[in-house]
Amino acid sequence: MEIDLILKNGNIVTMDPALEKCNWVAVKGGKITGRGIGAPPDTDAGLVIDLKGKTVLPGLADCHVHTLVAGLNLNAVPLQHAKNIGEVLALMRRACREADSEWVFGANYVPQNVQEGRYPDRWELDSASDGKKVMIMAATLHGCAVNSEGMKVSDVPEDMPGVEKKNGCPSGIFSSDESSFLATANVLGSLPDGILWGFIGDCCANAVSKGVTTMHGLFGQFVKGDRDVDLILKNKDKLPLEMAVFYQTWDVKQALDLGLPRVGGCLTLDGALFEYTMANFEPYSSAPALRGVLYHNDDEVYQVVSKAHAADLQCSMHAVGERAIDQLIYTYRRVIMEQGRKDLRHRIEHFCLPTDGQIAMAKDLGLILSMQPGFTYLWDRAKGGEFEFCLGRARADRWDPFHRIIGAGCIVCGGSDCPVTPVEPLVDIASCVHGHNPIRNIPVDDAIRMYTVNAAYAAGLEKSKGSIEVGKDADFVAVNMDPYEHFDQDDIYDLAAEMTIKAGTVVYQR
């Protein structure tokens, strides 16, 4: 058989340098062997799919996924719509009564969205736990709360930053990265490998249903002993998508010993907006005594970047606010001045509130900016929204300035930060071109590049992924509408995957 798969009669958006379109593609051995306009090759094929005019894009990438925790959230109690702590406790009580597992998790919690403006404490959670261990996780992953049984497993020292107390006693609420990350790592580290791998698998199965064929997966940091790193490296070939592994360790040697081409990921230089730990130049509008936290001194950051650059490893770290961006971008600049430029494609994860000077420096240094349009889709409007509440309107409008960043010539790749926002690259593309706050809207080509061409480049995979060209992997997603025809219409948010093909194999069909 000469051909394994032919896609025909489609509107195939290749995303090649010329932005050509075709209506058929041929596949053999998981690779694209031909494409064109008109009738496809008259040859035997194992499978012929008549697209009947549907649009096909290159397989999409999500460039920032906390894979294991994202899978956990798919199995957790959703709390984002709870209006007060009473509703939170009612949801958790129902789940605890119905659960046959030792642990019950709540997810997507935003304290600012509930009437009381806080987490439920351990005594409140005890009243709803029905003998189960309970953990509620912030939507940002930068805070959590546990009940009394959960506190025994979380094992966080009382004097650690972010351990909140009531009447001098730990309340079960952890509101800083130091305490919440340790609590999460200890809790997830107590679970058996089978459950952890189940969470990873659930995340990936959900992702392919959204058109994702490549994931930049973040591992380490949230599981004690980094057992999730061992799990993914041993089993990633069993997944229905390509996994680019980011090992979130501050020890460069650990990544080298595993033969990985990169180190880091979401190594947090600052925190998150809703916990008021994102490091800003100016105070928060809703918390005028605070302007965030830098978790590491300059030398700690320098040691990692310098060692990674010397070892020819790509390096990546989390920097949300201006102060954290400053710390990381000047560290990259120092290391490049000391050691010379290399094609390592160092990244800044989030880059949410950059100054024009920081954008210019990122372009000059050749940095990859890994950003998450889902943040503004969920939490910003032209008027109102959580960003305006926390930062004021002027700074909310400066968040995620895709138009200015791309206009400056920077390379931006798109991700979800799931479970902070869902793996929904097509919704994120819609948000980029027809956002609730049009101040940051960009053309369709640029939005799709963030999840295809740029995403492949950001992981060093541009020779095999990111566009529909002969010789590249046969990764495609067929969608229900042409985004180029609906870019200025509200129904662009209905853009959805109808079929996902990975290396020539259908891995999802709606």
Stockholm file with secondary structure:
# STOCKHOLM 1.0

chainA/1-510         MEIDLILKNGNIVTMDPALEKCNWVAVKGGKITGRGIGAPPDTDAGLVIDLKGKTVLPGLADCHVHTLVAGLNLNAVPLQHAKNIGEVLALMRRACREADSEWVFGANYVPQNVQEGRYPDRWELDSASDGKKVMIMAATLHGCAVNSEGMKVSDVPEDMPGVEKKNGCPSGIFSSDESSFLATANVLGSLPDGILWGFIGDCCANAVSKGVTTMHGLFGQFVKGDRDVDLILKNKDKLPLEMAVFYQTWDVKQALDLGLPRVGGCLTLDGALFEYTMANFEPYSSAPALRGVLYHNDDEVYQVVSKAHAADLQCSMHAVGERAIDQLIYTYRRVIMEQGRKDLRHRIEHFCLPTDGQIAMAKDLGLILSMQPGFTYLWDRAKGGEFEFCLGRARADRWDPFHRIIGAGCIVCGGSDCPVTPVEPLVDIASCVHGHNPIRNIPVDDAIRMYTVNAAYAAGLEKSKGSIEVGKDADFVAVNMDPYEHFDQDDIYDLAAEMTIKAGTVVYQR
#=GR chainA/1-510 SS CCEEEEEESCEEECCCTTCCEESEEEEETTEEEEEESSSCCCSCEEEEEECTTCEEEECEEEEEECHHHHHHHHTSEECTTCCSHHHHHHHHHHHHHHCCSSEEEEEEECGGGSTTCSCCCHHHHHTTSTTCEEEEEETTSSCEEECHHHHHHHCCCTTSTTEEEETTEEEEEECSHHHHHHHHHHHHHTSCHHHHHHHHHHHHHHHHTTTEEEEEEEESSSSGGGHHHHHHHHHGGGSSSEEEEEECCSCHHHHHHTTCSEEEEEEESSCCTTTTCSCCSSCCSSCTTCCCCCCSCHHHHHHHHHHHHHTTCEEEEEECSHHHHHHHHHHHHHHHHHHCCCSCCCEEEECCSCCHHHHHHHHHHTCEEEECTHHHHHHCCSSCSHHHHHHCHHHHHHSSCHHHHHHTTCEEEECCTBTTSCSCHHHHHHHHHSCSSGGGCCCHHHHHHHHTHHHHHHTTCTTTSSSCCTTSBCCEEEESSCHHHHTTSGGGGGCCEEEEEETTEEEEEC
#=GC SS_cons         CCEEEEEESCEEECCCTTCCEESEEEEETTEEEEEESSSCCCSCEEEEEECTTCEEEECEEEEEECHHHHHHHHTSEECTTCCSHHHHHHHHHHHHHHCCSSEEEEEEECGGGSTTCSCCCHHHHHTTSTTCEEEEEETTSSCEEECHHHHHHHCCCTTSTTEEEETTEEEEEECSHHHHHHHHHHHHHTSCHHHHHHHHHHHHHHHHTTTEEEEEEEESSSSGGGHHHHHHHHHGGGSSSEEEEEECCSCHHHHHHTTCSEEEEEEESSCCTTTTCSCCSSCCSSCTTCCCCCCSCHHHHHHHHHHHHHTTCEEEEEECSHHHHHHHHHHHHHHHHHHCCCSCCCEEEECCSCCHHHHHHHHHHTCEEEECTHHHHHHCCSSCSHHHHHHCHHHHHHSSCHHHHHHTTCEEEECCTBTTSCSCHHHHHHHHHSCSSGGGCCCHHHHHHHHTHHHHHHTTCTTTSSSCCTTSBCCEEEESSCHHHHTTSGGGGGCCEEEEEETTEEEEEC
//
